[in-house]
Amino acid sequence: MSVDFQSMHARQPNAPAVVLLSGGLDSATVLAIAKKLGYAPYALSFRYGQRHSSELDAAVRVARSIGAVRHEIIDLDLRRFVGGSALTDDAYAVPTSPGPQDEIPITYVPARNTIMLSVALGWAEALGGLDIFFGANAVDYSGYPDCRPDYVKSFEATANLATKVGVESHEESTRFRVHAPIIKMSKAEIIKTGIELGVDFSQTVSCYQANSEGLACGQCESCRLRREGFKSAGISDPTHYAK
């Protein structure tokens, strides 16, 4: 599967779009897609209490490299809600092997995408934009409930119910859209798309527990999916590993 750039072009040239940017492989590709489609991308990242800041350092590099109009990093400390995720509570260890397929993994952060998309919605409305992009993926993903197509559709409906623009608009062309362009793509397909768009994946950090230098552990689920993606794509893995 690939992105249909012909049918997904921006509503108008350089229309503002907010792009959630974690600093990882997926979100970097989504930022490049938004740029390719003709949007003026405004990158949005969060310091939410994740285990390391290396991914935010990566987000800064990626936003600059791809050409975001502006990049904001919002402080939102989810560690204050103790429990629930290995990414925000040190009492839980980051798993190094896949868990049962019918269980949501401990790396799921409660309501994270909903919180981040809500902030993105506020910024988009303030910018006079109608488009939000984020890197949800329902193929090579860890079973997160807020990465499913039904969730994306639901949040888009909420966006149009909860905003001045949504309430006042009577035409589909002037309503909010939430874009998840890689949601049905495999990790290999995402990587190939990113390469075609000139994404430098050596700048990205996907590891759940990268060290202060951005070196990946090579053992967590995110590292495994990333490594297998490059292998399936037939592309040399540019990831910087600690070991």
Salt bridges, closest charged atoms under 4 A:
ASP26 OD2 - LYS187 NZ 3.05
GLU72 OE2 - ARG70 NH2 2.72
ASP75 OD1 - ARG47 NH1 2.69
ASP90 OD1 - ARG51 NH1 3.87
ASP90 OD1 - ARG79 NH2 3.27
ASP131 OD2 - ARG11 NE 2.87
ASP131 OD1 - ARG177 NE 3.40
ASP131 OD1 - HIS179 NE2 2.64
GLU168 OE1 - LYS164 NZ 3.10
GLU221 OE2 - ARG224 NH2 2.73
GLU228 OE1 - ARG224 NH1 3.08
